[in-house]
Amino acid sequence: MLPGAAGTWVAELRRTGIDRFATLGLPTTRHEAWKYTRLTALERRTFALPEAAADVPELDGVQLAGAYRMVFVNGRFRADLSDIDRLPAGARIASLATALEEGDPALQAVFAATAEEEDPFVALNTAYMGDGVLIDLADDCVLDAPLQLLFVAGAGEDYVTHVRNIVVAGAHSQATLVEAYVAPDGGSYFTNTCTDLSLAPGARIDHVRLQDEDQSAFHIGRVRADIGRDAGYRSQVFSLGAQLSRVDINVRLATGAECDLDGLYLASKRQHVDHQTRVDHAEPHARSSELYKGILDDAARAVFSGTVVVREDAQKTDATQMNRNLLLSPRAEIDTRPQLVIYADDVKCAHGATVGQLDPVEMFYLRSRGLDEIEARQLLIHGFANDLVDRVANDAVRDFVYRRLDARLPGRMIATEAPA
């Protein structure tokens, strides 16, 4: 049973989502934004909403120490596994299902644009969202510890979870959010998520998004951030799992606002990972910086498409964008397309992309220092990845990401024998 009583605005919202999805349909490679990503494997499957998870997966290793925590198992909030009892004054953090069940009128404005939704997966999420988190930070509220939103896939096959997260940050509020999707017990399932953030003037949000799901899973994620005047938003995306993964980041910047978008994606075997970013410099004197890196092995394929739009009135914009890729196999592929769309004339903008292999000169140097072939490869690959992880500001969060990354890198990204 989905939250939201019949006859309420929530029920009408769901009907609108269903209608929009029916109109839009699933995207195909004829759609420009999906040109390099086929959904054939997803379309072949039939998914159902999950039953309540009877058994809780082992959570050791996936919980962030010293953090506030909201835990969801198979898309449903578990208060018994969560820790939000000692929140500072001015912080409201609740299950979205509860807010929807109560018909919280404050949410209506957040969903006001649903009728014009152009993303079919967001429309589908709106129609079937089962739970998620509602975060409302009052003006000047500061979370004194990171908040982990832990979404755990329990045992089972062929189920889908539609997660919706809403973050409203008041003026000059501050928080570090860690949105993590994990699957300790594995499984083949579909996760469809949407996270909406609204930052009032002067607010600061660090948002770490970790996708570490089973390699037979499907993951579609959307992040939309509206950054107010002189506010700051840092997004750090780590995509490690799933057979098919797609994450879209859309940011709108007001006057004096700034955002930093970092991303790291790993793929091996026949994994497919797709990242799309769009930064809209809607007003003047805003700054954006973007660095995405990829490590691809075997027959994996990745897509990166980043667009920076500078509006006509957005003078004094400062924007940079870079995508770097490391291919460990001749069969690995990357389609990269950084783009600038500039309508103003007094701006400072730059973008670029690189695709390469391990540097033979660096390999030779490390071998000359006594490392064998595998050790040298491992050191260079970790160095390429850790450059981005090092940019995570919070020590505990950075260590958490390192642990998840280390669990992925050694066994599957590094050759077990020296190349012939």
SEKE-465915 format. One record per residue (C-alpha): residue number from 0; residue in one letter; z, y negated, x. Coordinates in steps of 0.25 Angstrom, whole numbers. Last residue first. Example, Ala and Ser with C-alpha at 12.3 -4.5 7.8 and 13.67 -1.06 7.14 Angstrom:
// residues 2
<1,"S",<29,4,55>> <0,"A",<31,18,49>> 
//
This chain:
// residues 420
<419,"A",<-88,43,207>> <418,"P",<-78,35,199>> <417,"A",<-63,37,204>> <416,"E",<-55,46,194>> <415,"T",<-46,44,182>> <414,"A",<-54,31,179>> <413,"I",<-45,20,174>> <412,"M",<-46,14,159>> <411,"R",<-40,26,152>> <410,"G",<-28,31,159>> <409,"P",<-23,19,167>> <408,"L",<-27,8,157>> <407,"R",<-21,11,143>> <406,"A",<-6,13,146>> <405,"D",<-7,2,156>> <404,"L",<-12,-7,145>> <403,"R",<0,-4,135>> <402,"R",<10,-6,146>> <401,"Y",<4,-19,151>> <400,"V",<3,-24,137>> <399,"F",<18,-22,135>> <398,"D",<21,-28,149>> <397,"R",<14,-41,145>> <396,"V",<21,-41,132>> <395,"A",<35,-40,139>> <394,"D",<31,-51,149>> <393,"N",<25,-61,139>> <392,"A",<13,-69,144>> <391,"V",<2,-59,143>> <390,"R",<-8,-64,154>> <389,"D",<-4,-52,163>> <388,"V",<-11,-43,153>> <387,"L",<-24,-50,156>> <386,"D",<-24,-48,171>> <385,"N",<-18,-34,168>> <384,"A",<-32,-29,164>> <383,"F",<-40,-32,176>> <382,"G",<-29,-28,185>> <381,"H",<-27,-15,178>> <380,"I",<-42,-12,180>> <379,"L",<-41,-16,195>> <378,"L",<-29,-8,198>> <377,"Q",<-34,5,190>> <376,"R",<-47,5,197>> <375,"A",<-40,4,211>> <374,"E",<-30,15,207>> <373,"I",<-42,24,202>> <372,"E",<-50,22,215>> <371,"D",<-39,24,225>> <370,"L",<-30,13,230>> <369,"G",<-28,11,245>> <368,"R",<-31,-3,247>> <367,"S",<-45,0,250>> <366,"R",<-47,5,236>> <365,"L",<-41,-8,231>> <364,"Y",<-51,-16,239>> <363,"F",<-63,-7,235>> <362,"M",<-59,-8,220>> <361,"E",<-59,-23,221>> <360,"V",<-72,-23,227>> <359,"P",<-78,-13,217>> <358,"D",<-73,-22,206>> <357,"L",<-70,-14,193>> <356,"Q",<-82,-16,183>> <355,"G",<-87,-29,176>> <354,"V",<-90,-37,164>> <353,"T",<-87,-52,164>> <352,"A",<-86,-62,153>> <351,"G",<-87,-77,151>> <350,"H",<-82,-90,144>> <349,"A",<-79,-104,147>> <348,"C",<-76,-117,139>> <347,"K",<-71,-131,142>> <346,"V",<-74,-140,131>> <345,"D",<-79,-154,128>> <344,"D",<-92,-151,121>> <343,"A",<-88,-144,108>> <342,"Y",<-96,-134,100>> <341,"I",<-94,-122,109>> <340,"V",<-96,-107,106>> <339,"L",<-92,-99,118>> <338,"Q",<-94,-84,119>> <337,"P",<-89,-72,126>> <336,"R",<-97,-60,123>> <335,"T",<-93,-47,130>> <334,"D",<-99,-33,127>> <333,"I",<-92,-23,136>> <332,"E",<-97,-9,139>> <331,"A",<-91,3,146>> <330,"R",<-100,14,150>> <329,"P",<-101,10,165>> <328,"S",<-86,12,165>> <327,"L",<-74,3,170>> <326,"L",<-79,-10,164>> <325,"L",<-70,-22,166>> <324,"N",<-72,-34,156>> <323,"R",<-69,-48,157>> <322,"N",<-70,-58,145>> <321,"M",<-68,-73,147>> <320,"Q",<-66,-85,138>> <319,"T",<-62,-99,141>> <318,"A",<-59,-111,131>> <317,"D",<-55,-125,133>> <316,"T",<-58,-134,121>> <315,"K",<-58,-149,124>> <314,"Q",<-66,-152,111>> <313,"A",<-64,-143,99>> <312,"D",<-72,-152,89>> <311,"E",<-85,-144,90>> <310,"R",<-78,-131,89>> <309,"V",<-76,-122,102>> <308,"V",<-78,-107,99>> <307,"V",<-74,-97,109>> <306,"T",<-80,-83,106>> <305,"G",<-76,-70,113>> <304,"S",<-83,-57,111>> <303,"F",<-78,-45,119>> <302,"V",<-83,-31,116>> <301,"A",<-79,-18,123>> <300,"R",<-85,-4,125>> <299,"A",<-79,8,131>> <298,"A",<-87,19,137>> <297,"D",<-78,22,148>> <296,"D",<-70,10,152>> <295,"L",<-68,-4,148>> <294,"I",<-58,-15,152>> <293,"G",<-59,-28,145>> <292,"K",<-54,-42,147>> <291,"Y",<-53,-54,138>> <290,"L",<-49,-68,143>> <289,"E",<-49,-80,133>> <288,"S",<-44,-94,135>> <287,"S",<-43,-105,124>> <286,"R",<-40,-119,124>> <285,"A",<-39,-130,113>> <284,"H",<-42,-145,115>> <283,"P",<-50,-147,102>> <282,"E",<-51,-139,89>> <281,"A",<-58,-126,84>> <280,"H",<-58,-119,97>> <279,"D",<-61,-105,90>> <278,"V",<-58,-93,99>> <277,"R",<-65,-81,95>> <276,"T",<-62,-67,101>> <275,"Q",<-68,-53,99>> <274,"H",<-64,-41,106>> <273,"D",<-70,-27,104>> <272,"V",<-65,-14,110>> <271,"H",<-73,-1,109>> <270,"Q",<-67,12,115>> <269,"R",<-76,23,120>> <268,"K",<-68,28,132>> <267,"S",<-61,15,137>> <266,"A",<-57,2,132>> <265,"L",<-47,-9,137>> <264,"Y",<-47,-23,131>> <263,"L",<-39,-35,137>> <262,"G",<-39,-48,129>> <261,"D",<-34,-63,132>> <260,"L",<-35,-74,122>> <259,"D",<-28,-87,126>> <258,"C",<-27,-98,115>> <257,"E",<-25,-113,115>> <256,"A",<-23,-124,105>> <255,"G",<-24,-138,107>> <254,"T",<-32,-141,95>> <253,"A",<-34,-129,86>> <252,"L",<-38,-115,91>> <251,"R",<-44,-104,82>> <250,"V",<-43,-89,88>> <249,"N",<-50,-77,84>> <248,"I",<-47,-64,91>> <247,"D",<-55,-51,87>> <246,"V",<-50,-37,91>> <245,"R",<-59,-25,90>> <244,"S",<-55,-11,95>> <243,"L",<-62,2,93>> <242,"Q",<-57,15,100>> <241,"A",<-43,9,100>> <240,"G",<-35,5,112>> <239,"L",<-33,-6,123>> <238,"S",<-35,-20,117>> <237,"F",<-26,-30,123>> <236,"V",<-27,-44,117>> <235,"Q",<-19,-56,122>> <234,"S",<-20,-68,113>> <233,"R",<-13,-81,117>> <232,"Y",<-12,-92,106>> <231,"G",<-7,-107,109>> <230,"A",<-5,-118,99>> <229,"D",<-8,-133,102>> <228,"R",<-14,-134,88>> <227,"G",<-15,-121,80>> <226,"I",<-21,-108,84>> <225,"D",<-27,-99,73>> <224,"A",<-27,-85,78>> <223,"R",<-35,-73,72>> <222,"V",<-33,-60,78>> <221,"R",<-41,-48,73>> <220,"G",<-40,-33,76>> <219,"I",<-49,-21,74>> <218,"H",<-43,-8,80>> <217,"F",<-49,6,79>> <216,"A",<-41,18,84>> <215,"S",<-46,30,92>> <214,"Q",<-41,24,105>> <213,"D",<-27,22,100>> <212,"E",<-22,8,99>> <211,"D",<-18,-2,110>> <210,"Q",<-22,-15,104>> <209,"L",<-13,-26,110>> <208,"R",<-13,-40,105>> <207,"V",<-4,-50,112>> <206,"H",<-3,-64,105>> <205,"D",<4,-75,112>> <204,"I",<7,-86,101>> <203,"R",<10,-101,104>> <202,"A",<12,-111,93>> <201,"G",<9,-126,96>> <200,"P",<2,-129,82>> <199,"A",<3,-117,73>> <198,"L",<-3,-104,77>> <197,"S",<-9,-95,66>> <196,"L",<-11,-80,70>> <195,"D",<-19,-69,62>> <194,"T",<-19,-55,67>> <193,"C",<-28,-45,60>> <192,"T",<-28,-30,62>> <191,"N",<-36,-18,59>> <190,"T",<-31,-5,65>> <189,"F",<-39,8,63>> <188,"Y",<-34,22,66>> <187,"S",<-36,34,75>> <186,"G",<-23,38,81>> <185,"G",<-14,36,93>> <184,"D",<1,39,93>> <183,"P",<5,27,100>> <182,"A",<-5,18,93>> <181,"V",<-4,3,97>> <180,"Y",<-7,-10,91>> <179,"A",<0,-22,97>> <178,"E",<1,-37,93>> <177,"V",<11,-44,103>> <176,"L",<14,-58,98>> <175,"T",<21,-68,107>> <174,"A",<26,-80,99>> <173,"Q",<28,-95,99>> <172,"S",<29,-106,88>> <171,"H",<25,-120,91>> <170,"A",<20,-122,77>> <169,"G",<21,-110,69>> <168,"A",<15,-96,72>> <167,"V",<9,-88,60>> <166,"V",<5,-74,64>> <165,"I",<-1,-65,54>> <164,"N",<-4,-50,57>> <163,"R",<-12,-41,49>> <162,"V",<-14,-26,51>> <161,"H",<-24,-17,44>> <160,"T",<-20,-3,48>> <159,"V",<-30,9,47>> <158,"Y",<-28,24,46>> <157,"D",<-38,35,51>> <156,"E",<-28,43,59>> <155,"G",<-13,44,60>> <154,"A",<-1,42,69>> <153,"G",<4,28,70>> <152,"A",<-3,15,75>> <151,"V",<7,5,79>> <150,"F",<6,-10,77>> <149,"L",<16,-18,85>> <148,"L",<17,-32,83>> <147,"Q",<26,-37,95>> <146,"L",<32,-50,94>> <145,"P",<35,-56,108>> <144,"A",<49,-62,110>> <143,"D",<56,-75,108>> <142,"L",<47,-79,96>> <141,"V",<46,-94,96>> <140,"C",<47,-101,83>> <139,"D",<43,-116,84>> <138,"D",<37,-117,71>> <137,"A",<39,-104,63>> <136,"L",<33,-91,67>> <135,"D",<27,-82,56>> <134,"I",<22,-68,60>> <133,"L",<17,-59,49>> <132,"V",<14,-45,54>> <131,"G",<5,-34,50>> <130,"D",<4,-25,38>> <129,"G",<-6,-18,28>> <128,"M",<-18,-27,29>> <127,"Y",<-28,-20,20>> <126,"A",<-37,-31,14>> <125,"T",<-34,-42,25>> <124,"N",<-37,-31,36>> <123,"L",<-50,-28,30>> <122,"A",<-53,-43,29>> <121,"V",<-49,-44,44>> <120,"F",<-58,-32,47>> <119,"P",<-70,-39,39>> <118,"D",<-69,-52,47>> <117,"E",<-75,-63,39>> <116,"E",<-63,-67,31>> <115,"E",<-66,-78,21>> <114,"A",<-57,-73,10>> <113,"T",<-46,-70,21>> <112,"A",<-45,-84,25>> <111,"A",<-32,-87,17>> <110,"F",<-25,-75,23>> <109,"V",<-15,-83,32>> <108,"A",<-14,-93,20>> <107,"Q",<-9,-82,11>> <106,"L",<1,-77,21>> <105,"A",<11,-88,17>> <104,"P",<11,-83,3>> <103,"D",<19,-70,7>> <102,"G",<14,-60,-3>> <101,"E",<27,-52,-1>> <100,"E",<19,-39,2>> <99,"L",<10,-47,11>> <98,"A",<22,-52,19>> <97,"T",<28,-38,19>> <96,"A",<15,-32,24>> <95,"L",<14,-43,35>> <94,"S",<27,-38,41>> <93,"A",<36,-50,46>> <92,"I",<38,-59,57>> <91,"R",<44,-73,54>> <90,"A",<49,-81,66>> <89,"G",<56,-94,63>> <88,"A",<69,-90,69>> <87,"P",<68,-80,80>> <86,"L",<65,-65,77>> <85,"R",<77,-55,79>> <84,"D",<73,-45,69>> <83,"I",<59,-43,72>> <82,"D",<59,-29,78>> <81,"S",<50,-18,72>> <80,"L",<51,-3,72>> <79,"D",<59,-2,59>> <78,"A",<51,-13,53>> <77,"R",<39,-5,53>> <76,"F",<27,-13,48>> <75,"R",<15,-5,44>> <74,"G",<1,-5,51>> <73,"N",<2,10,55>> <72,"V",<15,7,62>> <71,"F",<19,-8,63>> <70,"V",<29,-14,72>> <69,"M",<34,-28,73>> <68,"R",<41,-31,85>> <67,"Y",<49,-43,92>> <66,"A",<48,-40,107>> <65,"G",<57,-36,118>> <64,"A",<49,-24,122>> <63,"L",<35,-22,116>> <62,"Q",<34,-9,109>> <61,"V",<22,0,112>> <60,"G",<28,8,123>> <59,"D",<38,16,114>> <58,"L",<33,15,100>> <57,"E",<31,30,97>> <56,"P",<24,31,84>> <55,"V",<31,29,71>> <54,"D",<30,41,61>> <53,"A",<28,40,46>> <52,"A",<17,29,47>> <51,"A",<15,23,34>> <50,"E",<1,28,29>> <49,"P",<-11,21,35>> <48,"L",<-22,13,28>> <47,"A",<-34,22,28>> <46,"F",<-46,23,38>> <45,"T",<-59,30,37>> <44,"R",<-67,30,50>> <43,"R",<-82,29,52>> <42,"E",<-82,14,51>> <41,"L",<-72,13,63>> <40,"A",<-82,21,72>> <39,"T",<-94,13,67>> <38,"L",<-87,-1,70>> <37,"R",<-97,-5,80>> <36,"T",<-93,-16,90>> <35,"Y",<-103,-24,98>> <34,"K",<-109,-33,88>> <33,"W",<-96,-34,80>> <32,"A",<-95,-49,81>> <31,"E",<-110,-51,79>> <30,"H",<-110,-42,66>> <29,"R",<-122,-33,67>> <28,"T",<-113,-24,74>> <27,"T",<-106,-21,61>> <26,"P",<-94,-27,54>> <25,"L",<-87,-20,43>> <24,"G",<-89,-26,29>> <23,"L",<-89,-41,26>> <22,"T",<-89,-40,11>> <21,"A",<-80,-28,9>> <20,"F",<-71,-34,19>> <19,"R",<-70,-47,12>> <18,"D",<-67,-40,-1>> <17,"I",<-56,-32,5>> <16,"G",<-50,-44,11>> <15,"T",<-50,-52,-2>> <14,"R",<-44,-40,-9>> <13,"R",<-33,-40,1>> <12,"L",<-30,-55,-1>> <11,"E",<-29,-53,-16>> <10,"A",<-18,-43,-14>> <9,"V",<-11,-52,-4>> <8,"W",<-12,-64,-14>> <7,"T",<-5,-55,-24>> <6,"G",<-10,-47,-36>> <5,"A",<-6,-34,-30>> <4,"A",<5,-34,-20>> <3,"G",<3,-36,-5>> <2,"P",<6,-25,5>> <1,"L",<-4,-13,6>> <0,"M",<0,0,0>> 
//
